[in-house]
Amino acid sequence: METLFLKVLNMSITAAYVILAVLLIRLLLKRAPKKYSYLLWVVVLFRLVCPTSFSSELSIFNANPFDMTTAQKDGEVALSYVPADVGYMESPRVTVGIPTVNAILSDRLPAAVPAASVNPLQIWILLGTILWCLGVAALLIYSIVTFIRLRRRLATAVRLDNHIFESENIRSPFVLGFIKPRIYIPFGLGERERMHILRHEAYHLKRKDHLIKPIAFLVLAFHWFNPLVWLAFASMAKDMEMSCDEKVLSEIGAGKTKEYCTSLLSFAANYRFPSAGPLAFGETSVRERVKNALRFKAPKKGVVAFSAVACMIVVAACAANPTVNEMPKDTEKLYGSYSFEKQVYMNPLSSFIALEGHKEYYTLTENSLIITDEAGNQQKLATNYERTTVDKQEFNNSFMMNSIGVPDIASYKERYQYALTNPSASPAYRLYLLDDEMWLAKIRKDTANIQKSEYIWSIYKVSKLDGRVPVKAAIVGTRDGVDAFLALNKDFKSGYDTDTCYNITPAYMKENSEYRIFKYDQSSASFLLYEGNVYPLGEWFGGFGVTSMALADIDRDGRSELYFTYSWGSGLHRSHAAYFSPAAKQIVTLEYTHLNGDMLLTDNHDGSLSLFAAAISSVGGFVNFEMEGTEFISDIVYANGQISINREIV
């Protein structure tokens, strides 16, 4: 029942805007035939009973000040202002489609209490549902009781002709009944009065108003909490009656207008609400009807045409949902490498500030976000490019403290965001496209925070690189897992008494493979630990041993090979590139030797690798140094069933 209540509430909010639009258009159509004003209420009825609709550019909700981005999160067919799960949200958020009002409402909603078994908003929704049900039941019971009492009063009515009855217990004429409706008129009507009234009521029957009004009242019963729906019901009843008056006047001629108005006034003195009740037709709004009848003239063709076109446009615009900004069919335009430009935001609790000159690079590929620091260390994260439009209020609420340093995005006309990485990860990354700017945000989770479990930690403005990310690499040794490796490699003797082993596996390789690389700090001897077995990685005497590493599935067998470069030779320094094949469980050295220098590998992020000549700097030993590419050598390719250096280049 709570779900039904929330669905009715959402429809009622949409209908409220449509009602206001129809009331405004009614003013513009004040001199037009009332049948067009009456027609406009069809779209209000549609919005009150149908939770879904089509989308169109011709929608009132595409105009300012509306922003239905949040209401259309689940798709364009329905407008959901109050989510069905709002009672279970940690920080409940609702919308009314107007950003300036959204913030006021959402900030006043009670947040979830972690220690409580029931959220405060769940209680609110339950109480609202109970109150709504009581209101619906009260109106339905009232209408039924009124109908039964009226039927009893009409038990003594006398048939005048076919479906026309006269009764001494009524003060004004009306229509009653659904399947076989009857016209009831008071006793003692003059011949002219009777003729006018019967014409009027007959047109009601011809137009099926005897069914429309009860249906409208039934809908009103379900939306009783919305005052605009009551106003719409009353206004519709006026338009219904006045359109019938105009029909009668067009048939009897302008010369009998005063006679017709006199008939209306004769009932006005005796009218008592609710003599007919909500399921019948009493002669309501006599004053407005008389004024409308007195100024009625047969409309000109131009007025009729304008009114008809205006009604069709209004009905279409009010019935349509706004268009959802289409998702791009591809995201290839985002692919490429970017560099840090400036810090847009940093959490006030952070001890790090990204100052001007901070060097960090970001590469977006079809499946990955690769973050490369100044030393060349890389972090590789899977991406999915889930795009949505940015809601300003939701953006502001994404910060731990939304009053300190939060960037203002109101001035940006186009605002989109991509949930780049898995939202459940910490940190997660989000990409913002704001007009011509691109921001990369880091999202952190905090289970200890009772107010927000996740929030934006930092935002960097990034700019696209004209070339490639600067080719750098670093070897950094740790003691992680060394004891387990030494237990397997205990027979190795390097010849150095103080030769200490370190784990030099890059972080991204630890996360994305089972490869673990170990290296000794005196001999530079390097080894691979894979599936419990140890494999020597190239030569090392007189050189730096392993200098760079990369993962790639160049042979496309579904398993990433471990590629590495190494150098050796005290008299004639030489460097090689090689790879470990997980399928063959062996090391394969590629047929190329780089003399008198070192090399490093770089991941092109498209499944391929490149070799660069490299200069080593910041040497802190064989397990702690940095290197930078100086000259492109070749790509590593797969051709004729073999992985090799691209010989056409070398």
Buried (B, 14 or more C-beta within 10 A) or exposed (E): EBEEBBBBBBBBBBBBBBBBBBBEBBEEBEEBBBBBBBBBBBBBBBBBBEBEBEBBEEBBBBEEEBBBBBBBBEEBEBBBBBBEEBBEBBEBBBBBBBBEEBBEBBEEBEBBEEEEEEBBBBEBBBEBBEEBEEBBEEBBEBBEEBBEEBBEBBEEBEEBEEBBBBBEBBBBBBBBBEEEBBBBBBEEBEEBBBBBBBBBBBBBBEBEBBBBBBEBBBBBBBBBBBEBBEEBBEBBBBBBBBBBBBBBBBEBEEEBBEBBBBBBEBBBEEBEEBBBBBBBBBBBBBEEBBEBBEEBEEBEEEBBEBBBEBBEEBBBBBBBBBBBBEEEEEBEEBBBBBBBBEBBBBBEEEEEEBEEEBEBBBBBBBEBBBBBBBBBBBBBBEBEBEBBBBBBBBBBBBBBEBEEEBBEBEEBEEBBBBBBBEBEEBBBBBBBBBEEBBBBBBBBBBEEEEEBBBBBBBBBBBEEBEEBBBBBBBBBBEEEBBEEBEEBBEEBEBEEEEBBBBBBBBEBBBEBBEBBBBBBBBBBBBBBBBEEEBBEBBBBEBBBBBBBBBBBEBBEEEEBBBBBBBBBBEEEBBBBBBBBBBEEEEBBEBEBEBEEBBBBBBBBBEBBBBBBBBEBEEEEBBBBBBBBBBEBBBBBBBEEEEBBBBEEEE
